């Protein structure tokens, strides 16, 4: 089977987002420091840093990256299924 269940898809997305946040931590910290103590002005004062966070996250959670993660997950799942289906 080469399709993911909704649960598998949600789990993959959650794990991928966690990984992205770890990888983008320095960029997220810069944005957080910029936004600290601001309310409305964060929209224009921290725009560039917010864009940097979005760009960094997109590297890991964008359509191409998610397609790669899905393909790897399916490959591993198929290996496990084939390995457990073989008689010992």
Contact map, one row per residue, 1 for C-alpha under 8 A:
1110000000000000000000000000000000000000000000000000000000000000000000000000010000000000
1111000000000000000000000000000000000000000000000000000000000000000000000100000000000000
1111100000000000000000000000000000000000000000000000000000000000000000000100000000000000
0111111110000000000000000000000000000000000000000000000000000000000000000100000000000000
0011111110000000000000000000000000000000000000000000000000000000000000000000000000000000
0001111111000000000000000000000000000000000000000000000000000000000000000000000000000000
0001111111100000000000000000000000000000000000000000000000000000000000000000000000000000
0001111111110000000000000000000000000000000000000000000000000000000000000000000000000000
0001111111111000000000000000000000000000000000000000000000000000000000000000000000000000
0000011111111100000000000000000000000000000000000000000000000000000000000000000000000000
0000001111111110000000000000000000000000000000000000000000000000000000000000000000000000
0000000111111111000000000000000000000000000000000000000000000000000011000000000000000000
0000000011111111100000000000000000000000000000000000000000001000010000000000000000000000
0000000001111111110000000000000000000000000000000000000000000000000000000000000000000000
0000000000111111111000000000000000000000000000000000000000000000000000000000000000000000
0000000000011111111100000000000000000000000000000000000000011000010000000000000000000000
0000000000001111111110000000000000000000000000000000000010011000000000000000000000000000
0000000000000111111111000000000000000000000000000000000000000000000000000000000000000000
0000000000000011111111100000000000000000000000000000000000010000000000000000000000000000
0000000000000001111111110000000000000000000000000000000110011000000000000000000000000000
0000000000000000111111111001000000000000000000000000000010000000000000000000000000000000
0000000000000000011111111000000000000000000000000000000000000000000000000000000000000000
0000000000000000001111111100000000000000000000000000000000000000000000000000000000000000
0000000000000000000111111111000000000000000000000000100110000000000000000000000000000000
0000000000000000000011111111100000000000000000000000000000000000000000000000000000000000
0000000000000000000000111111110000000000000000000000000000000000000000000000000000000000
0000000000000000000000011111111000000000000000001001100100000000000000000000000000000000
0000000000000000000010011111111100000000000000000000100000000000000000000000000000000000
0000000000000000000000001111111110000000000000000000000000000000000000000000000000000000
0000000000000000000000000111111111000000000000001000000000000000000000000000000000000000
0000000000000000000000000011111111100000000001001100100000000000000000000000000000000000
0000000000000000000000000001111111110000000000000000000000000000000000000000000000000000
0000000000000000000000000000111111110000000000000000000000000000000000000000000000000000
0000000000000000000000000000011111110000010011001000000000000000000000000000000000000000
0000000000000000000000000000001111111110010001000000000000000000000000000000000000000000
0000000000000000000000000000000111111100000000000000000000000000000000000000000000000000
0000000000000000000000000000000000111110000000000000000000000000000000000000000000000000
0000000000000000000000000000000000111111110000000000000000000000000000000000000000000000
0000000000000000000000000000000000101111110000000000000000000000000000000000000000000000
0000000000000000000000000000000000000111111000000000000000000000000000000000000000000000
0000000000000000000000000000000000000111111110000000000000000000000000000000000000000000
0000000000000000000000000000000001100111111111100000000000000000000000000000000000000000
0000000000000000000000000000000000000001111111100000000000000000000000000000000000000000
0000000000000000000000000000000000000000111111100000000000000000000000000000000000000000
0000000000000000000000000000000001000000111111110000000000000000000000000000000000000000
0000000000000000000000000000001001100000011111111100000000000000000000000000000000000000
0000000000000000000000000000000000000000011111111110000000000000000000000000000000000000
0000000000000000000000000000000000000000000011111111000000000000000000000000000000000000
0000000000000000000000000010011001000000000001111111100000000000000000000000000000000000
0000000000000000000000000000001000000000000001111111110000000000000000000000000000000000
0000000000000000000000000000000000000000000000111111111000000000000000000000000000000000
0000000000000000000000000010000000000000000000011111111100000000000000000000000000000000
0000000000000000000000010011001000000000000000001111111110000000000000000000000000000000
0000000000000000000000000000000000000000000000000111111111000000000000000000000000000000
0000000000000000000000000000000000000000000000000011111111100000000000000000000000000000
0000000000000000000100010010000000000000000000000001111111110000000000000000000000000000
0000000000000000100110010000000000000000000000000000111111111100000000000000000000000000
0000000000000000000000000000000000000000000000000000011111111100000000000000000000000000
0000000000000000000000000000000000000000000000000000001111111100100000000000000000000000
0000000000000001101100000000000000000000000000000000000111111100110000000000000000000000
0000000000001001100100000000000000000000000000000000000011111110110000000000000000000000
0000000000000000000000000000000000000000000000000000000011111111110000000000000000000000
0000000000000000000000000000000000000000000000000000000000001111111000000000000000000000
0000000000000000000000000000000000000000000000000000000000000111111100000000000000000000
0000000000000000000000000000000000000000000000000000000000111111111110000000000000000000
0000000000001001000000000000000000000000000000000000000000011111111111000000000000000000
0000000000000000000000000000000000000000000000000000000000000011111111100000000000000000
0000000000000000000000000000000000000000000000000000000000000001111111110000000000000000
0000000000010000000000000000000000000000000000000000000000000000111111111000000000000000
0000000000010000000000000000000000000000000000000000000000000000011111111100000000000000
0000000000000000000000000000000000000000000000000000000000000000001111111110000000000000
0000000000000000000000000000000000000000000000000000000000000000000111111111000000000000
0000000000000000000000000000000000000000000000000000000000000000000011111111100000000000
0111000000000000000000000000000000000000000000000000000000000000000001111111110000000000
0000000000000000000000000000000000000000000000000000000000000000000000111111111000000000
0000000000000000000000000000000000000000000000000000000000000000000000011111111100000000
0000000000000000000000000000000000000000000000000000000000000000000000001111111110000000
1000000000000000000000000000000000000000000000000000000000000000000000000111111111000000
0000000000000000000000000000000000000000000000000000000000000000000000000011111111100000
0000000000000000000000000000000000000000000000000000000000000000000000000001111111110000
0000000000000000000000000000000000000000000000000000000000000000000000000000111111111000
0000000000000000000000000000000000000000000000000000000000000000000000000000011111111100
0000000000000000000000000000000000000000000000000000000000000000000000000000001111111100
0000000000000000000000000000000000000000000000000000000000000000000000000000000111111110
0000000000000000000000000000000000000000000000000000000000000000000000000000000011111110
0000000000000000000000000000000000000000000000000000000000000000000000000000000001111111
0000000000000000000000000000000000000000000000000000000000000000000000000000000000011111
0000000000000000000000000000000000000000000000000000000000000000000000000000000000000111
